């Protein structure tokens, strides 16, 4: 019943920035574990950044120093600030949420990020 909706994707030139947002609806509890994943054609879906409880953010090596995941000002929202974007960052970005209150992980529909000159 919980739904995740991503926004903020688009076309950007190399070196540019984008800010993705994810909002969860239909949940009446705090979602402690939320993350961003991405998948490009021919590749497996990979974790980009995650917030696991209060342990601080974790990042894929490929985005460390460039991406920042944060909890939003609204409950059960997260953002992904992406700076110094590279063509290899091109992918569909998916929001993920996990909680002991859910029967399984929840996924958004994804938002396309294209980095090209």
Protein Blocks (a to p, Z undefined) as FASTA:
>chain_A
ZZcddehiacddehiacddddddehiabdcfbdcdddddehiacddfbdcehjnopaddf
klgokaccdddfbehiacdddehiafklgccdddddddfkbgbdcddebjaddddZZ
